[in-house]
Amino acid sequence: MPGFLIPSEILHFVQNRPEELNDEGRSEESLQKIRGLPCLVFKERKGEVISACLESKGARKMRVLVISSSPHKEKSKTFLLAKEVLQGLSEQGISLEVIHLLDCNINFCRHCEECHKKILYCSIKDNTSIILKKMLEAEGIILATPNYINQVTASMKALFDRSAHFIHCKRLLGKYVAGVVSSGSGQNQEVLDYIQYYAHTCGGQYSGGVSAAAHALKDKLEEAYRLGEKLAGDIKEKKVFPEQMEIIQAGKEHFKRIIQLRKDEWQEEYQYWANKGWL
Ligand SMILES: Cc1cc2nc3c(=O)[nH]c(=O)nc-3n(C[C@H](O)[C@H](O)[C@H](O)COP(=O)(O)O)c2cc1C
């Protein structure tokens, strides 16, 4: 299996060789010294590194974003499983980015509806907008969360709530989502179902999920690897799952009525729908 730098190694690299990062936080030059490894690019570097991006050379890069919500970060059981999914993604042409939500400041949605009036605007100034933009840039999104009382963690739910505009405008259309969950019991179907629900309600298709009991992770590594391969295949082939598209389409029809009804308040979302020719 071809190896590539894993996030802990990436962060180690930043911490130990920050002088090699230029003003934009890029370290491409330094990485060219590491033969055979994909290219490392840092896009945000204000005080703390909240994400690191790994890019391999190739004409067409698949962009995959991993959002991991365990407070244990690199040592997280869920993240260990997610890393196996990453191994399964073909390394050719992949642009991979990992965000640990523990490093991010994500406040609760205040339901002010400003993001519906002005797309991607939010009156709360924290790290959420950056993450949402990264989700929009990605073709594949891996949502990795420990099971907290049969749900995603509060941090991941807070992020979902802050992405309400994605639901109104189906902003994950054409994107593929995969879920990764670990728990004490190994009973994670409800959490995976919720991640799938989130994907669909935002317009994204669900490539699948993998979950495990923390004490039996190794039994699921093969399945996780296969999920990575599948996600890469779905993205490459722009796979259409008719039964999923039916659900997504029904959600879109529902929102079409609401967007028309709220036309005067949610001006930019209405305009988004008009520009897409969906009205
Ligand atoms: C607040 C909290 C709630 C939890 N709820 C459940 C649960 O409902 N079912 C379960 O099987 N495990 C539950 N667990 C255990 C974690 O899901 C489990 O230890 C998981 O593997 C931790 O993943 P991590 O190492 O990636 O953080 C809970 C743990 C915490 C801290």
The ligand as a MOL file (V3000), in Angstrom:
LIG
                    3D

  0  0  0     0  0            999 V3000
M  V30 BEGIN CTAB
M  V30 COUNTS 31 33 0 0 0
M  V30 BEGIN ATOM
M  V30 1 C -20.2930 11.6990 26.4140 0
M  V30 2 C -20.0860 10.3070 25.9210 0
M  V30 3 C -21.1700 9.5800 25.4760 0
M  V30 4 C -21.0070 8.2890 24.9940 0
M  V30 5 N -22.0830 7.6050 24.5630 0
M  V30 6 C -21.9510 6.3350 24.1120 0
M  V30 7 C -23.0900 5.5920 23.6700 0
M  V30 8 O -24.2160 6.0730 23.6560 0
M  V30 9 N -22.8960 4.3340 23.2450 0
M  V30 10 C -21.6650 3.7500 23.2190 0
M  V30 11 O -21.5520 2.6030 22.8360 0
M  V30 12 N -20.5460 4.4410 23.6150 0
M  V30 13 C -20.6600 5.7150 24.0520 0
M  V30 14 N -19.5570 6.4250 24.4720 0
M  V30 15 C -18.2130 5.8400 24.3000 0
M  V30 16 C -17.4720 6.3850 23.0760 0
M  V30 17 O -18.3260 6.4330 21.9600 0
M  V30 18 C -16.2650 5.5000 22.7230 0
M  V30 19 O -15.3750 5.4340 23.7860 0
M  V30 20 C -15.5640 5.9660 21.4640 0
M  V30 21 O -14.8480 4.9060 20.8970 0
M  V30 22 C -14.6220 7.1420 21.7120 0
M  V30 23 O -14.0490 7.4850 20.4780 0
M  V30 24 P -12.7510 8.3890 20.3320 0
M  V30 25 O -11.5740 7.6020 20.8770 0
M  V30 26 O -12.6290 8.5820 18.8580 0
M  V30 27 O -12.9750 9.6490 21.0740 0
M  V30 28 C -19.7040 7.6980 24.9580 0
M  V30 29 C -18.6140 8.4510 25.4300 0
M  V30 30 C -18.8040 9.7350 25.9020 0
M  V30 31 C -17.6210 10.5280 26.3930 0
M  V30 END ATOM
M  V30 BEGIN BOND
M  V30 1 1 1 2
M  V30 2 1 2 3
M  V30 3 2 2 30
M  V30 4 2 3 4
M  V30 5 1 4 5
M  V30 6 1 4 28
M  V30 7 2 5 6
M  V30 8 1 6 7
M  V30 9 1 6 13
M  V30 10 2 7 8
M  V30 11 1 7 9
M  V30 12 1 9 10
M  V30 13 2 10 11
M  V30 14 1 10 12
M  V30 15 2 12 13
M  V30 16 1 13 14
M  V30 17 1 14 15
M  V30 18 1 14 28
M  V30 19 1 15 16
M  V30 20 1 16 17
M  V30 21 1 16 18
M  V30 22 1 18 19
M  V30 23 1 18 20
M  V30 24 1 20 21
M  V30 25 1 20 22
M  V30 26 1 22 23
M  V30 27 1 23 24
M  V30 28 2 24 25
M  V30 29 1 24 26
M  V30 30 1 24 27
M  V30 31 2 28 29
M  V30 32 1 29 30
M  V30 33 1 30 31
M  V30 END BOND
M  V30 END CTAB
M  END
